[in-house]
Structures are given as C-alpha cells and as structure tokens.
Amino acid sequence: PADSAAGPTPPKKEADHPPRAEVDADASRAAGMASAAAGDHEGAVRHLTAALGAGCAGKLRARAARGDAHMALQQYDEAVADFGACVAGDGGADAGLLLKYAVALRFTGAYQEASQEVERVLAAQPGHQQALLERRRLKQRIAHANGEEVNPYAKRGGVVEIAQGIQARAERTMADSRVRKEEREEQKRRERELEESFFRQLEDKRQEQREEGEARAAHNRQYGPVLDMGLDGIDVDSLLEQLKNLPSAGPKPPQPPPQEIPASHALAVSLALHGKEHLLREGGGAPAAEGGGGDADEAGGGGVAGGGKKGGGG
C-alpha cells in the first residue's frame, strides 16, 4: 500500500515549553496573606490572584486582602473591583467591607456611589464613627465638585448657623444645670424634713416622760410614796393591781362561823349609834320602841319607870 511505502509515521515532537505546573490554591492563599502582613503588596497581589484563579477556600477573605493590597499600591480601579465583588457576594452585610468599598469609590471620583454605600453602613450602625467621617468627606467632595463653598466660615450664613448652634448647646447645658440644682435642693429639703421630724418625735417622747414623772410625783404626794426601793423603775402600783386581779390558785380555806353577838351588846351598839347611852346607865332599861309603844325587852333586866309591860319585843 502507499502508506506502507511511505514508511512509519514519525513521532510527534514535544512542546517547546515545559508543561504548566499545578497551582496549590491553599498554599498560594497562605503566601499571599503572609506577604500582605509583611507589607509586600505586590507579592500579595500575585499570590492571591493565583489562589483565586485556582479556586482557593475562603475566597471572600482572599479577595478583600487583595483589595487592600491594590489600595496600598494606589490601584483604585482594581480595589473597587475586588471590594465590589465582596459586597455583591457574602460581604454585603459587613460594615467594614462596605466602608472600604466606599473609600475606593471616593478615590475613583464616584462620590454619589460612595455616599450610597456609606448610608448603608449608617443605616445598620448609626453611630459608626468612620462612616460619619467618610460621609463628611464625601459631602465636601460633592460640594467642591459642584462648585459650592465647602468652608462654612467663609459664608455669613455658616457663621450665624455655628453661633446659633453654640448658643443652643449653651442653653441646654444651663437648663440641665438648673434641673440638677433643683433636684439637689429638693433632696436637701427632704433631708431637713426627716431630721426635724426625728428631733420632734424625740422631744415629744421626752415631754411624755416628763409628764409621767410629774404625774407619779403628784400621786406620791397625795397618797404617799410607793414602796419602790431598788426595783429599777418597776411600777409597784400596777404590779399590786395585777396581783389583786389574779385568780385564786386553789380552794379557799374554811372560814370560821360568824360569832353571835349578845342581844345586850347589839342593843348597846344601836343605842350608842343613836346617842342614847344614858339609858343603859339608868337601871339597864330599854326605851320603848319608837313609833308605836313597843313592849319592854326582857334582856334589859327590869321594868321601865312608869309601868311598862313585860314582853318579848326586839
């Protein structure tokens, strides 16, 4: 055959350049991070670019680090590209990445776009100091780009506005000072009232003790001193009254029967009470019963002059 006559097919020549070595993505990423930390921004860009091209892990952090290296090298368009990709991806909620993106946009002259990113940061964190400072810078850049006066002291309206702001702050400070002064005075007034109330109650107690002492002294003068010798202030009168009212602890002992008083003794007592003792001394006769002429008492020991009857009158 013709092909056989032509001879065997010559072998293919090897390529003029050596085969491309495989890039270790993670090693390149680590080398890029180390270069960035050492200040080798060009090396950081080179290693991180290789790592991102090989699909390394942690792309967000690697791309943000490459954006920082571009900013350090004043490669603002490349930095805008890196930070923009971070913000469009998983870093859209990261205030630091948003702010870096805004700064990169400002360096490229995109003031309006930078202002939008700053407002996103302040919407999430109203007190973010760096974002507030960047907002002020962007306002100055925008005003200067529009041909406006950026120095507030150069305009009369700006001076008046500043003076009014200073006056308003001074008035607020004075009002706060007055409020605090009134609160301190009110606190002092309450303390004085409490102190006066305490001493008033103390004086009332002392007056009550004095009145009790005077009443006790008057009682002793009228009824005699109370046996209160060495009893450490015990009220003996009250103690005796309590003892008097105590119930009996047991049955009462038997009382002796009442003694019978002789009739002559009873009559003597009765006559003595009525002032008629002389009748007893005159023969022992009993007078006639008052109010009806009663009979003579046998216990008298005899008749009454004038012929009284014998009987059993009482």
GIVENZI-V219273 format. One record per residue. N is the residue number from 0. PHI is phi as a letter, one per 20 degrees, with the letter a starting at -180 (* if undefined). D_CENTER is the distance of its C-alpha to the mean C-alpha in whole Angstrom. Layout:
N | PHI | D_CENTER
N | PHI | D_CENTER
//
This chain:
0 | * | 110
1 | f | 109
2 | f | 106
3 | f | 107
4 | f | 110
5 | f | 107
6 | o | 106
7 | f | 102
8 | f | 99
9 | f | 98
10 | f | 94
11 | f | 91
12 | f | 90
13 | f | 87
14 | f | 84
15 | f | 85
16 | d | 81
17 | f | 79
18 | f | 77
19 | f | 73
20 | f | 71
21 | f | 68
22 | e | 65
23 | e | 62
24 | f | 59
25 | f | 56
26 | f | 58
27 | f | 58
28 | f | 55
29 | f | 54
30 | f | 56
31 | f | 55
32 | f | 52
33 | f | 53
34 | f | 55
35 | f | 52
36 | f | 50
37 | e | 53
38 | n | 54
39 | e | 57
40 | f | 56
41 | f | 60
42 | f | 60
43 | f | 56
44 | f | 58
45 | f | 61
46 | f | 59
47 | f | 56
48 | f | 59
49 | f | 61
50 | f | 58
51 | f | 57
52 | f | 61
53 | e | 61
54 | m | 58
55 | f | 55
56 | f | 52
57 | m | 49
58 | f | 51
59 | f | 48
60 | f | 47
61 | f | 51
62 | f | 51
63 | f | 48
64 | f | 49
65 | f | 53
66 | f | 51
67 | f | 50
68 | f | 53
69 | f | 55
70 | f | 52
71 | f | 53
72 | e | 57
73 | m | 56
74 | e | 57
75 | f | 55
76 | f | 57
77 | f | 57
78 | f | 53
79 | f | 52
80 | f | 54
81 | f | 52
82 | f | 49
83 | f | 50
84 | f | 51
85 | f | 48
86 | f | 46
87 | f | 48
88 | e | 47
89 | e | 44
90 | e | 43
91 | f | 42
92 | d | 38
93 | e | 38
94 | f | 37
95 | f | 39
96 | f | 42
97 | f | 42
98 | f | 41
99 | f | 44
100 | f | 46
101 | f | 45
102 | f | 46
103 | f | 50
104 | f | 50
105 | f | 50
106 | f | 52
107 | e | 55
108 | n | 54
109 | e | 53
110 | f | 50
111 | f | 49
112 | f | 49
113 | f | 47
114 | f | 45
115 | f | 44
116 | f | 43
117 | f | 40
118 | f | 39
119 | f | 39
120 | f | 37
121 | f | 34
122 | f | 34
123 | e | 32
124 | c | 31
125 | f | 30
126 | e | 29
127 | f | 32
128 | f | 33
129 | f | 37
130 | f | 37
131 | f | 36
132 | f | 39
133 | f | 41
134 | f | 41
135 | f | 42
136 | f | 45
137 | f | 46
138 | f | 46
139 | f | 48
140 | f | 50
141 | f | 51
142 | f | 51
143 | f | 54
144 | f | 55
145 | e | 56
146 | m | 57
147 | e | 54
148 | f | 53
149 | e | 50
150 | e | 49
151 | f | 47
152 | f | 48
153 | f | 52
154 | d | 51
155 | f | 51
156 | f | 48
157 | f | 46
158 | f | 46
159 | f | 45
160 | f | 42
161 | f | 41
162 | f | 41
163 | f | 39
164 | f | 37
165 | f | 36
166 | f | 36
167 | f | 34
168 | f | 31
169 | f | 32
170 | f | 31
171 | f | 28
172 | f | 27
173 | f | 28
174 | f | 26
175 | f | 23
176 | f | 24
177 | f | 25
178 | f | 22
179 | f | 20
180 | f | 23
181 | f | 22
182 | f | 18
183 | f | 19
184 | f | 22
185 | f | 20
186 | f | 18
187 | f | 21
188 | f | 22
189 | f | 20
190 | f | 20
191 | f | 24
192 | f | 24
193 | f | 22
194 | f | 24
195 | f | 27
196 | f | 26
197 | f | 26
198 | f | 29
199 | f | 31
200 | f | 30
201 | f | 31
202 | f | 34
203 | f | 35
204 | f | 35
205 | f | 37
206 | f | 40
207 | f | 39
208 | f | 41
209 | f | 43
210 | f | 45
211 | f | 45
212 | f | 47
213 | f | 49
214 | f | 50
215 | f | 50
216 | f | 53
217 | f | 54
218 | f | 55
219 | f | 56
220 | f | 59
221 | e | 60
222 | d | 60
223 | n | 60
224 | f | 58
225 | e | 56
226 | f | 57
227 | c | 54
228 | e | 55
229 | m | 52
230 | d | 50
231 | l | 47
232 | n | 46
233 | f | 47
234 | f | 48
235 | f | 52
236 | g | 52
237 | f | 49
238 | f | 50
239 | f | 54
240 | f | 53
241 | f | 51
242 | f | 54
243 | f | 56
244 | e | 54
245 | f | 54
246 | f | 56
247 | f | 59
248 | f | 59
249 | b | 62
250 | f | 66
251 | f | 67
252 | f | 70
253 | f | 74
254 | e | 75
255 | f | 78
256 | f | 80
257 | f | 81
258 | f | 84
259 | f | 87
260 | e | 88
261 | g | 92
262 | f | 93
263 | f | 94
264 | f | 91
265 | f | 89
266 | f | 92
267 | f | 92
268 | f | 88
269 | f | 88
270 | f | 91
271 | f | 89
272 | f | 87
273 | e | 89
274 | m | 91
275 | c | 94
276 | f | 95
277 | f | 98
278 | f | 99
279 | f | 99
280 | f | 101
281 | d | 104
282 | n | 105
283 | m | 102
284 | f | 102
285 | e | 100
286 | f | 100
287 | f | 100
288 | f | 97
289 | f | 96
290 | m | 96
291 | q | 99
292 | m | 101
293 | f | 100
294 | f | 102
295 | f | 103
296 | e | 100
297 | f | 102
298 | f | 100
299 | f | 101
300 | n | 104
301 | r | 107
302 | e | 108
303 | e | 107
304 | g | 110
305 | o | 111
306 | n | 111
307 | e | 108
308 | e | 108
309 | e | 107
310 | a | 104
311 | d | 101
312 | e | 98
313 | d | 95
//
